[in-house]
Amino acid sequence: MAWALKLPLADEVIESGLVQDFDASLSGIGQELGAGAYSMSDVLALPIFKQEESSLPPENENKILPFQYVLCAATSPAVKLHDETLTYLNQGQSYEIRMLDNRKIGELPEINGKLVKSIFRVVFHDRRLQYTEHQQLEGWRWNRPGDRILDIDIPMSVGIIDPRANPTQLNTVEFLWDPSKRTSVFIQVHCISTEFTMRKHGGEKGVPFRVQIDTFKENENGEYTEHLHSASCQIKVFKPKGADRKQKTDREKMEKRTPHEKEKYQPSYETTILTECSPWPEITYVNNAPSPGFNSSHSSFSIGEGNGSPNHQPEPPPPIADNLLPTSTPQEAQQWLHRNRFSTFSRLFRNFSGADLLKLTREDVIQICGPADGIRLFNALKGRMVRPRLTIYVCQESQQLRDLQQKHEDGDTVTSTFFVYHAIYLEELTAVELTEKLAQLFSISSQQISQIYKQGPTGIHVLISDEMIQNFQDESCFVLDTMKAETNDSYHIILK
């Protein structure tokens, strides 16, 4: 009797070449994989082959990616169908990622016998944190000096060549590897998800991260810049042993659900397959912007013997304003951010013109940059100055004023005259500070001012003290009178 053997569906897939190439890349691993080994049925049951197929366009339904990356860590059972898988990791623990050559025969022949480069990144999953990634990572660097977010466990890794970790990019590592040979890289994530959560009342949920892998081939110049493939998966990182406890908690919660409710959730898979994604964008920073500087020169002016008219008393040149203009181009806006110590947001606002930045509301800026830097940036955009603690207005009493008063007493016609006052801003509210400000106003040294008096009731002269200045009413007006001191070339100043 002749027997007709009917192949099951799984064997048909194997005959199609997918599993044949996949299985061949695992040949020889054997017992070395230890407890992290997984079966082909687990791989074929993952969402990348099931639910996610429905979201692919028709022409890509049977597309086989050139590479496949498998993270040897179980997915959470508390993830709904059609949602992306979520994998829990322990801080600092080494996790294997298998780099699998999934090419068909004759596909990408230009990389046969050659090395490719893969760049690993741990990035934020939430879009809100992606906008402020540079700021968030700089804050983490400040709190954890000398530590890295992502590392390669080199002794445990197999098949990687020339692993590198840029000291300025704490969340990125890269290496070369040969797709025709077995390659497994063990990574360690040293940050935890709650380190980037806004502190409120305790017990906050940690933010999710993404592990992204971008693979490149060599170009004609020997540089690995031609993109081949990118994939990523969603993770959360807990303190040591925390991922195991979270996985157990999720499993117990699912066991308590009814069978009907369980149908809405994915099963937990022993491994996590990274799904195809867009390559990580390469960002260029503005490096030619001038560094912020401070002008230490002081401008001074004198009060003449006239009545304070602008014709006799030129005002000092106004300080150079560094306000952002609506007509500023994105490049000019970038330079303004650097000059005003907002370099950490240059990447975030790289496409913003001056008008775009000035249209942001206070709430917008705080939401994007956080409360501290958001308020500072908003005030800088609106050109807001810090209000002084005390402002007084002074005008010098001159001989012309006395003559004017005398003519009025004699009944002569008084012509229309106005008097210009000068503002003095005080921060320390001390007699020494007032002396220095008045000396600048008179264009003399502070040593030439012997004493400062305030005219009191019945014309008495009260010596100015720190306590008196602290009790001045804000925006008080005074007329200054000067008296030559008897003993030396200094002057007494009287505030009337």
C-alpha positions as CSV (number, residue, x, y, z in Angstrom):
1,M,0.0,0.0,0.0
2,A,1.4,3.4,-0.9
3,W,1.1,5.9,1.8
4,A,0.6,9.6,1.0
5,L,2.2,11.9,3.5
6,K,0.4,15.1,4.1
7,L,2.7,17.8,5.5
8,P,1.2,19.9,8.3
9,L,1.1,23.7,8.0
10,A,4.2,24.2,10.1
11,D,6.2,21.9,7.8
12,E,5.0,23.9,4.8
13,V,6.4,27.0,6.4
14,I,9.7,25.2,6.9
15,E,9.7,24.1,3.3
16,S,9.2,27.8,2.3
17,G,12.7,28.6,3.6
18,L,11.9,30.8,6.6
19,V,12.4,28.2,9.3
20,Q,15.1,26.4,7.3
21,D,17.3,29.5,7.4
22,F,16.3,30.3,10.9
23,D,17.2,26.8,12.2
24,A,20.4,26.8,10.2
25,S,21.6,29.9,12.0
26,L,21.1,28.1,15.3
27,S,23.0,25.0,14.4
28,G,25.8,24.2,16.8
29,I,24.4,26.1,19.7
30,G,23.3,23.1,21.6
31,Q,23.7,23.1,25.3
32,E,25.5,26.4,25.3
33,L,22.3,28.4,25.3
34,G,21.3,27.0,28.6
35,A,17.9,27.8,30.0
36,G,17.4,30.6,27.5
37,A,16.8,28.2,24.6
38,Y,13.4,28.3,22.9
39,S,11.4,26.1,20.6
40,M,10.4,26.9,17.0
41,S,6.7,26.7,18.0
42,D,7.3,29.6,20.4
43,V,8.8,31.7,17.6
44,L,6.0,30.9,15.2
45,A,3.4,31.8,17.8
46,L,4.8,35.3,18.5
47,P,2.6,38.3,17.6
48,I,5.0,39.3,14.8
49,F,3.7,36.2,12.8
50,K,0.0,36.5,14.0
51,Q,-1.8,39.6,15.1
52,E,0.6,42.1,13.6
53,E,0.2,40.6,10.2
54,S,-3.1,42.3,9.8
55,S,-1.5,45.7,10.1
56,L,0.9,45.1,7.3
57,P,0.1,46.2,3.7
58,P,-0.9,43.4,1.3
59,E,2.4,43.5,-0.6
60,N,4.3,43.0,2.7
61,E,2.3,40.1,4.1
62,N,4.9,37.5,3.0
63,K,7.9,39.7,3.5
64,I,10.8,38.1,5.2
65,L,13.2,40.5,6.9
66,P,16.9,40.1,6.3
67,F,17.8,40.0,10.0
68,Q,16.0,38.9,13.1
69,Y,16.8,39.9,16.7
70,V,15.6,37.8,19.6
71,L,15.8,39.0,23.2
72,C,15.9,36.1,25.6
73,A,13.5,37.4,28.2
74,A,9.8,36.5,28.7
75,T,7.0,38.9,27.6
76,S,4.4,40.1,30.1
77,P,1.1,38.2,30.1
78,A,-0.8,41.4,31.0
79,V,-0.7,42.8,27.4
80,K,-3.8,43.0,25.3
81,L,-4.2,41.5,21.9
82,H,-2.9,43.7,19.1
83,D,-0.8,45.7,21.5
84,E,2.9,45.6,21.4
85,T,4.6,43.1,23.7
86,L,6.2,44.4,26.9
87,T,9.3,42.8,28.5
88,Y,10.5,43.3,32.1
89,L,14.3,43.4,32.7
90,N,16.3,43.6,35.9
91,Q,18.7,46.5,36.4
92,G,22.3,45.5,35.6
93,Q,21.4,41.9,34.7
94,S,22.9,40.5,31.4
95,Y,20.3,39.5,28.8
96,E,21.1,37.7,25.6
97,I,20.0,39.1,22.2
98,R,20.5,36.7,19.3
99,M,21.5,38.2,16.0
100,L,20.0,35.9,13.3
101,D,20.7,36.0,9.5
102,N,17.2,35.6,8.0
103,R,18.1,36.2,4.3
104,K,16.9,34.1,1.4
105,I,19.3,32.6,-0.9
106,G,20.7,35.3,-3.2
107,E,19.4,38.1,-1.0
108,L,21.9,40.9,-0.3
109,P,24.9,39.1,-1.8
110,E,27.1,42.2,-1.3
111,I,27.4,41.4,2.4
112,N,28.4,37.8,2.0
113,G,31.7,37.2,3.7
114,K,31.7,40.8,5.0
115,L,30.9,42.3,8.4
116,V,28.0,44.5,9.2
117,K,27.6,47.0,12.0
118,S,24.8,47.1,14.6
119,I,24.1,50.0,16.9
120,F,22.1,49.2,20.1
121,R,20.2,52.0,21.8
122,V,18.0,52.3,24.9
123,V,15.5,55.1,24.2
124,F,12.2,56.4,25.5
125,H,9.0,54.9,24.4
126,D,6.8,57.9,25.4
127,R,6.7,60.7,22.9
128,R,6.7,63.3,25.6
129,L,10.1,62.0,26.9
130,Q,11.5,61.6,23.4
131,Y,11.1,65.4,22.9
132,T,13.4,66.0,26.0
133,E,15.6,62.9,25.6
134,H,18.9,64.9,25.7
135,Q,17.8,66.8,28.8
136,Q,16.7,63.6,30.5
137,L,20.0,61.8,29.8
138,E,22.0,64.8,30.9
139,G,20.1,64.8,34.2
140,W,20.7,61.1,34.7
141,R,24.4,61.6,34.0
142,W,24.5,64.3,36.7
143,N,22.8,62.1,39.2
144,R,24.9,59.0,38.3
145,P,28.4,60.3,37.5
146,G,30.6,57.7,35.8
147,D,27.7,55.2,35.1
148,R,26.3,54.2,31.7
149,I,22.7,53.5,30.8
150,L,23.6,50.6,28.4
151,D,26.6,48.3,28.4
152,I,27.7,45.1,26.6
153,D,28.7,42.1,28.8
154,I,31.7,41.3,26.5
155,P,32.9,38.1,28.3
156,M,29.5,36.4,27.7
157,S,28.9,37.7,24.2
158,V,29.8,35.6,21.1
159,G,30.7,36.7,17.6
160,I,31.0,40.4,18.2
161,I,34.0,42.4,16.8
162,D,35.3,45.7,17.9
163,P,32.6,46.6,20.5
164,R,32.6,50.3,21.3
165,A,30.8,52.6,23.7
166,N,31.0,56.3,23.2
167,P,31.5,58.1,26.6
168,T,29.3,60.9,25.5
169,Q,26.4,58.7,24.5
170,L,25.5,56.8,27.6
171,N,22.6,54.9,26.0
172,T,24.3,53.6,22.9
173,V,26.8,50.8,22.1
174,E,27.9,49.4,18.7
175,F,29.9,46.5,17.3
176,L,30.7,44.6,14.1
177,W,29.5,41.0,13.4
178,D,29.5,38.4,10.6
179,P,25.9,37.4,9.7
180,S,27.2,34.0,8.5
181,K,28.4,33.1,12.0
182,R,26.7,32.7,15.3
183,T,26.3,36.0,17.1
184,S,24.9,36.6,20.5
185,V,25.4,39.9,22.4
186,F,24.6,40.2,26.1
187,I,23.4,43.7,27.2
188,Q,23.0,45.3,30.6
189,V,20.6,48.2,31.2
190,H,21.7,50.2,34.3
191,C,18.9,52.7,34.6
192,I,15.5,51.9,36.0
193,S,12.1,53.1,34.6
194,T,11.1,55.1,37.8
195,E,14.2,57.3,37.5
196,F,12.5,59.2,34.7
197,T,9.1,59.5,36.4
198,M,8.0,62.8,37.9
199,R,8.0,62.4,41.7
200,K,4.6,63.1,43.2
201,H,3.3,60.9,46.1
202,G,5.4,57.8,45.8
203,G,4.6,54.5,44.1
204,E,4.7,56.0,40.6
205,K,4.7,53.7,37.5
206,G,7.9,53.5,35.7
207,V,8.2,54.8,32.1
208,P,8.7,52.3,29.3
209,F,11.9,52.2,27.2
210,R,12.7,50.8,23.8
211,V,15.6,48.6,22.9
212,Q,16.4,49.5,19.2
213,I,18.9,47.9,16.9
214,D,20.0,49.5,13.7
215,T,22.2,47.5,11.3
216,F,24.3,49.0,8.5
217,K,26.5,47.7,5.7
218,E,29.8,49.1,4.4
219,N,29.8,51.6,1.6
220,E,32.4,52.2,-1.1
221,N,34.5,54.4,1.3
222,G,34.6,51.6,4.0
223,E,32.1,53.5,6.2
224,Y,29.1,51.6,7.7
225,T,26.4,54.1,6.7
226,E,24.1,52.2,4.4
227,H,21.1,51.1,6.3
228,L,20.0,47.5,6.2
229,H,17.5,46.8,8.9
230,S,16.1,48.2,12.2
231,A,14.0,46.6,14.9
232,S,12.9,47.4,18.4
233,C,10.9,46.1,21.4
234,Q,9.3,47.7,24.5
235,I,10.8,47.1,27.9
236,K,10.6,48.2,31.5
237,V,13.6,48.1,33.8
238,F,13.2,47.3,37.5
239,K,15.6,47.1,40.4
240,P,17.3,43.7,40.8
241,K,14.7,40.9,41.2
242,G,12.0,43.5,40.5
243,A,11.3,42.2,37.0
244,D,10.8,38.7,38.3
245,R,8.3,39.9,41.0
246,K,6.4,42.0,38.4
247,Q,6.2,39.1,36.0
248,K,4.8,36.9,38.8
249,T,2.3,39.6,39.8
250,D,1.0,39.9,36.2
251,R,0.7,36.1,35.9
252,E,-1.3,35.9,39.1
253,K,-3.6,38.7,38.0
254,M,-4.3,36.9,34.7
255,E,-5.0,33.6,36.5
256,K,-7.8,35.4,38.4
257,R,-9.5,36.6,35.2
258,T,-12.4,34.7,33.6
259,P,-11.7,32.7,30.5
260,H,-13.6,35.3,28.4
261,E,-11.4,38.1,29.8
262,K,-8.2,36.0,29.2
263,E,-9.0,35.9,25.5
264,K,-8.4,39.6,25.2
265,Y,-4.8,39.2,26.3
266,Q,-1.7,37.7,24.8
267,P,0.0,34.7,26.3
268,S,3.4,35.2,27.8
269,Y,6.2,34.1,25.4
270,E,9.5,32.8,26.6
271,T,11.4,35.1,24.3
272,T,10.8,38.6,22.7
273,I,11.2,39.1,19.0
274,L,12.1,42.7,18.1
275,T,9.7,44.1,15.5
276,E,10.7,46.1,12.4
277,C,10.8,49.8,12.8
278,S,12.2,53.0,11.3
279,P,15.9,53.7,11.7
280,W,16.9,56.0,14.5
281,P,17.4,59.5,13.1
282,E,20.9,60.8,13.2
283,I,20.8,64.3,14.7
284,T,23.4,67.0,14.1
285,Y,23.9,69.6,16.7
286,V,24.9,73.3,16.2
287,N,28.5,73.5,17.3
288,N,29.5,76.9,15.8
289,A,27.3,79.0,18.0
290,P,29.2,81.4,20.2
291,S,29.4,80.5,23.9
292,P,27.6,82.7,26.3
293,G,29.7,85.6,27.7
294,F,29.3,88.4,30.1
295,N,30.2,92.1,29.6
296,S,31.9,93.3,32.8
297,S,32.4,96.9,31.7
298,H,30.3,99.6,33.4
299,S,28.7,102.6,31.7
300,S,28.6,105.8,33.7
301,F,27.2,109.2,33.1
302,S,27.2,112.5,35.0
303,I,24.4,114.8,36.2
304,G,25.3,118.3,35.1
305,E,24.5,121.6,36.8
306,G,21.3,122.0,34.6
307,N,17.8,120.9,35.4
308,G,18.3,117.3,34.2
309,S,17.3,118.1,30.6
310,P,18.3,115.5,28.0
311,N,20.2,118.2,26.2
312,H,22.6,118.4,29.1
313,Q,22.6,114.8,30.4
314,P,23.0,112.1,27.8
315,E,21.6,108.8,28.8
316,P,24.0,105.8,28.8
317,P,23.8,103.5,25.7
318,P,21.2,100.8,26.3
319,P,22.5,97.3,26.9
320,I,22.7,95.0,24.0
321,A,19.4,93.1,24.0
322,D,19.5,89.4,23.1
323,N,15.7,89.0,22.5
324,L,14.6,86.5,20.0
325,L,12.8,88.1,17.1
326,P,9.8,86.7,15.1
327,T,11.9,87.1,12.0
328,S,14.7,84.8,13.3
329,T,15.4,81.7,11.1
330,P,15.7,78.3,12.6
331,Q,19.5,78.6,12.5
332,E,19.4,82.0,14.3
333,A,17.0,80.5,16.9
334,Q,19.5,77.6,17.5
335,Q,22.2,80.2,18.1
336,W,20.0,82.1,20.5
337,L,19.3,78.9,22.5
338,H,23.0,78.3,22.8
339,R,23.8,81.9,23.8
340,N,21.2,81.8,26.5
341,R,22.2,78.4,28.0
342,F,19.4,76.3,26.5
343,S,21.8,74.0,24.5
344,T,20.1,70.9,25.9
345,F,16.9,71.8,23.9
346,S,18.7,72.6,20.6
347,R,17.8,69.2,19.2
348,L,14.2,69.5,20.3
349,F,13.7,72.9,18.7
350,R,16.0,72.4,15.7
351,N,13.2,73.2,13.2
352,F,11.6,76.0,15.1
353,S,11.9,79.6,13.8
354,G,11.8,82.6,16.1
355,A,8.1,83.0,15.4
356,D,7.5,79.4,16.3
357,L,9.2,79.7,19.7
358,L,7.5,83.0,20.5
359,K,4.1,81.5,19.9
360,L,4.6,78.9,22.6
361,T,2.5,79.5,25.7
362,R,3.9,79.2,29.2
363,E,2.0,75.8,29.6
364,D,3.5,74.5,26.3
365,V,7.0,75.3,27.4
366,I,6.7,73.8,30.8
367,Q,5.1,70.6,29.4
368,I,8.0,70.2,26.9
369,C,10.9,71.3,29.0
370,G,9.8,70.6,32.6
371,P,8.9,73.1,35.3
372,A,12.3,74.6,36.1
373,D,13.8,74.9,32.6
374,G,10.4,75.6,31.1
375,I,9.8,78.8,33.3
376,R,13.4,79.9,32.6
377,L,13.0,79.5,28.8
378,F,9.6,81.2,28.8
379,N,10.9,84.2,30.6
380,A,13.9,84.4,28.3
381,L,11.6,84.2,25.2
382,K,9.4,87.0,26.5
383,G,12.4,89.1,27.5
384,R,11.3,89.3,31.1
385,M,13.8,91.0,33.5
386,V,14.1,90.4,37.3
387,R,12.4,93.2,39.1
388,P,14.7,95.0,41.6
389,R,13.9,95.0,45.3
390,L,13.7,98.8,45.4
391,T,13.4,101.5,42.8
392,I,13.8,105.2,43.6
393,Y,13.8,108.2,41.2
394,V,16.3,111.1,41.7
395,C,16.7,114.6,40.1
396,Q,19.5,117.0,41.0
397,E,18.5,120.4,42.5
398,S,20.3,123.1,40.5
399,Q,20.8,126.8,40.6
400,Q,18.4,127.1,37.7
401,L,15.7,125.5,39.9
402,R,16.4,128.0,42.7
403,D,16.3,130.9,40.2
404,L,13.0,129.5,38.9
405,Q,11.6,129.4,42.3
406,Q,12.8,133.0,43.0
407,K,11.1,134.3,39.8
408,H,7.9,132.7,40.9
409,E,8.1,134.4,44.2
410,D,8.8,137.8,42.5
411,G,5.8,137.4,40.3
412,D,7.7,136.9,37.0
413,T,6.3,134.8,34.2
414,V,7.2,131.2,34.6
415,T,7.9,129.3,31.4
416,S,6.9,125.7,31.0
417,T,9.8,123.5,32.2
418,F,10.0,119.7,32.9
419,F,12.6,117.9,34.9
420,V,14.1,114.5,34.1
421,Y,14.5,112.0,36.9
422,H,16.9,109.1,36.8
423,A,16.0,105.6,38.2
424,I,18.2,103.9,40.7
425,Y,17.7,100.2,41.2
426,L,18.7,98.7,44.6
427,E,19.1,95.0,45.3
428,E,21.0,94.9,48.6
429,L,19.2,97.8,50.3
430,T,22.3,99.2,52.0
431,A,23.8,102.6,52.4
432,V,27.0,101.5,50.7
433,E,25.0,100.3,47.6
434,L,23.2,103.6,47.4
435,T,26.5,105.5,47.7
436,E,27.9,103.5,44.8
437,K,24.9,104.0,42.6
438,L,24.9,107.8,43.2
439,A,28.6,107.9,42.6
440,Q,28.0,106.3,39.2
441,L,25.3,108.9,38.5
442,F,27.6,111.8,39.3
443,S,30.6,110.1,37.5
444,I,32.7,110.3,40.6
445,S,34.3,107.7,42.9
446,S,32.3,106.5,45.9
447,Q,35.1,107.9,48.2
448,Q,34.1,111.4,47.2
449,I,30.7,111.0,48.8
450,S,31.2,111.6,52.5
451,Q,27.7,111.2,53.8
452,I,24.1,110.8,52.5
453,Y,21.3,112.5,54.4
454,K,17.5,112.5,54.1
455,Q,15.7,115.8,54.8
456,G,13.3,115.2,57.6
457,P,10.6,117.2,59.4
458,T,11.3,120.9,60.0
459,G,14.3,120.6,57.6
460,I,16.5,118.4,59.7
461,H,19.1,116.2,58.1
462,V,18.8,112.5,59.0
463,L,21.8,110.3,58.3
464,I,20.9,107.5,55.8
465,S,21.2,104.0,57.3
466,D,20.6,100.5,55.9
467,E,17.4,100.3,58.0
468,M,16.1,103.5,56.6
469,I,16.7,102.4,53.0
470,Q,14.9,99.1,53.8
471,N,11.8,101.2,54.8
472,F,11.8,103.4,51.7
473,Q,8.6,103.2,49.8
474,D,9.1,101.7,46.3
475,E,9.3,104.3,43.5
476,S,9.8,107.2,45.8
477,C,11.0,110.5,44.2
478,F,13.9,112.6,45.6
479,V,15.6,115.8,44.7
480,L,19.3,115.7,45.2
481,D,21.2,118.5,46.8
482,T,25.0,118.5,47.2
483,M,27.0,120.2,49.9
484,K,30.8,120.5,50.0
485,A,32.3,118.8,53.0
486,E,34.3,121.0,55.3
487,T,37.4,118.8,55.8
488,N,38.2,117.4,52.4
489,D,37.3,117.4,48.7
490,S,34.3,115.1,49.3
491,Y,30.6,116.0,49.2
492,H,27.5,115.5,51.3
493,I,24.3,114.5,49.4
494,I,20.9,115.4,50.7
495,L,17.7,113.6,49.6
496,K,14.8,116.0,49.7
